[in-house]
């Protein structure tokens, strides 16, 4: 009797902290396509590139296909969409926001919410390991609040309309420790599984504000 073949393994996700020009381009292509097709927003390419240059940009892939992306930039920043808005997160998180999470987007599919949650959890884990960032501010549409709440984000009660847009966004704050812990717990992933999803590199070349040099392999 012929031996039975093992069932094919489902495509595992891979988190990339963008460092190469190719990594950044893949993240930008996905971001621009999703914002244009899902929300009718045409992003300013020059401004987006300037933001990327001072930020940590993350890209999540599954089976080699880019499925979700987000960006973490210093806060406050002259390039922030929240310029002019005073956000005091200390009362909600116990610490002031030191970064801004933005441009969260996922490829439309039955797994879109899971991809977004996984991206936030793994990205938070990476930031805790390799940067001094500990807490964040973000703005999102009301229907996206439930995703952020799964990683412990708190609604400040403030709203914000991004210049050039008409939608009213909720302003939220949170910590990366909560995002990593609660995100992985919700997804029922172990630390070992989470580590296996993060692309391993020996040296970090792209070094925006807040990044500590990494001399060994990533966890």
C-alpha positions in Angstrom: 0.0 0.0 0.0 1.4 3.4 -1.0 2.2 5.7 1.9 -0.3 8.5 2.4 1.1 12.0 1.7 0.9 14.6 4.5 -1.7 17.2 4.0 -0.3 20.4 2.4 0.7 23.0 4.9 -1.3 26.2 4.8 0.7 29.3 3.7 2.3 30.8 6.7 2.3 34.6 7.2 5.5 36.5 7.1 6.1 40.0 8.7 8.7 42.2 7.1 10.1 45.3 8.7 10.8 47.2 5.4 14.5 48.0 4.9 15.2 47.5 1.2 13.8 49.6 -1.7 11.9 46.5 -2.8 10.3 46.1 0.6 9.2 49.7 0.7 7.8 49.6 -2.8 5.7 46.5 -2.1 4.3 48.2 1.0 3.6 51.4 -0.9 2.0 49.6 -3.8 -0.4 47.7 -1.5 -1.2 50.9 0.6 -1.9 53.1 -2.5 -4.0 50.4 -4.2 -6.2 49.8 -1.1 -6.7 53.4 -0.2 -7.7 54.2 -3.8 -10.0 51.2 -4.3 -11.6 51.0 -0.8 -11.9 54.6 0.1 -11.4 56.6 -3.0 -8.3 58.3 -1.6 -5.3 59.1 -3.8 -2.3 59.4 -1.5 0.4 62.0 -2.1 3.4 59.9 -3.2 6.1 62.5 -2.3 4.6 63.0 1.2 4.2 59.3 1.7 7.8 58.7 0.8 8.9 61.4 3.3 6.8 59.8 6.0 8.2 56.3 5.2 11.7 57.6 5.5 11.3 58.6 9.1 9.1 55.6 10.0 9.0 51.9 10.6 7.0 50.4 7.8 5.6 46.8 8.1 4.3 44.5 5.5 2.6 41.2 6.1 2.5 38.5 3.4 0.8 35.2 3.1 2.0 32.6 0.6 4.2 35.3 -0.9 1.3 37.7 -1.5 1.3 41.0 0.3 -1.9 41.1 2.4 -1.6 43.9 5.0 0.6 46.9 5.8 0.9 49.7 8.3 3.4 52.4 9.3 4.7 53.7 12.7 6.1 57.2 12.6 7.5 59.4 15.4 5.0 61.5 17.3 4.7 64.4 17.3 5.9 65.0 13.8 5.5 67.8 11.3 4.5 65.1 8.8 1.7 63.8 10.9 -2.0 64.2 9.9 -2.7 65.0 13.5 -0.7 68.2 13.5 -2.7 70.8 15.5 -4.5 68.2 17.6 -3.5 67.9 21.3 -3.7 64.3 22.5 -2.9 63.5 26.1 -2.8 59.7 26.4 -1.2 59.6 29.9 -4.5 59.2 31.7 -5.6 56.3 29.5 -2.3 54.4 29.0 -0.1 55.7 31.9 2.4 57.2 29.4 2.6 59.8 26.7 2.3 58.6 23.1 5.8 58.5 21.5 4.6 57.3 18.0 1.7 57.3 15.6 0.3 54.2 14.0 -1.2 54.9 10.6 -2.0 53.6 7.1 -3.3 50.3 8.4 -4.8 48.4 5.4 -5.5 44.8 4.5 -6.4 43.1 1.2 -10.2 42.5 1.1 -10.8 38.9 2.0 -12.5 36.7 4.6 -9.2 36.9 6.5 -8.7 40.7 6.3 -9.5 41.3 10.0 -7.2 38.5 11.0 -4.4 39.8 8.8 -4.8 43.3 10.4 -4.7 41.9 13.9 -1.7 39.7 13.2 0.1 42.7 11.6 -0.5 44.8 14.7 0.5 42.1 17.1 3.7 41.1 15.3 4.6 44.7 14.5 4.2 45.7 18.2 6.4 42.8 19.2 9.1 43.9 16.8 8.9 47.5 18.1 9.3 46.4 21.7 12.3 44.3 20.9 14.1 46.8 18.6 13.0 50.4 19.4 12.3 52.7 22.3 8.7 53.1 21.2 6.2 52.0 23.9 2.9 53.8 23.3 1.0 55.2 20.3 -1.7 57.5 19.0 -3.8 56.7 16.0 -6.9 57.8 14.2 -9.4 55.4 12.5 -12.9 55.2 11.0 -15.5 54.2 13.6 -16.0 50.8 12.0 -12.3 49.9 12.5 -12.4 50.7 16.2 -13.3 47.0 17.1 -10.0 45.8 15.6 -8.0 48.3 17.6 -9.9 47.4 20.8 -8.9 43.8 20.4 -5.3 45.0 21.0 -6.2 47.2 24.0 -6.5 50.6 22.3 -8.5 53.2 24.2 -10.9 55.7 22.6 -9.9 59.2 23.7 -13.4 60.6 22.8 -11.8 63.0 20.4 -12.6 63.1 16.7 -10.5 64.3 13.8 -11.1 65.1 10.1 -7.9 64.6 8.1 -7.2 67.6 5.8 -8.5 67.0 2.4 -10.9 64.2 3.5 -14.5 64.3 4.6 -14.7 61.3 7.0 -14.7 61.8 10.7 -12.1 59.6 12.5 -11.9 58.5 16.1 -8.6 59.3 17.9 -7.3 56.4 19.9 -4.2 55.6 22.1 -2.6 52.4 23.3 0.6 50.6 24.2 2.6 48.1 22.2 2.9 45.8 25.1 -0.9 45.4 25.1 -1.0 45.1 21.3 1.5 42.3 21.3 0.0 40.4 24.3 -3.7 40.8 23.5 -3.3 40.4 19.8 -1.4 37.1 20.1 -3.9 35.9 22.8 -6.9 36.7 20.5 -5.2 34.9 17.6 -4.3 32.0 19.9 -0.6 32.1 18.9 2.3 31.1 21.0 5.5 33.2 21.3 7.3 30.6 19.3 4.7 30.8 16.5 4.9 34.6 16.5 8.7 34.6 16.3 8.6 32.2 13.4 6.4 34.6 11.4 8.9 37.5 11.6 11.5 37.5 8.9 14.9 37.0 10.3 17.7 39.4 9.5 21.2 39.8 11.0 21.6 43.6 10.6 19.2 46.4 10.4 20.1 49.0 7.7 17.1 51.3 7.7 17.4 53.2 11.0 14.7 55.9 11.5 14.2 57.8 14.8 13.6 55.5 17.7 15.4 52.5 16.4 18.1 50.8 18.4 21.0 49.1 16.5 20.5 45.3 16.3 23.7 43.4 16.3 22.4 39.8 16.6 19.7 37.8 15.0 16.1 38.9 15.7 14.0 36.8 18.0 
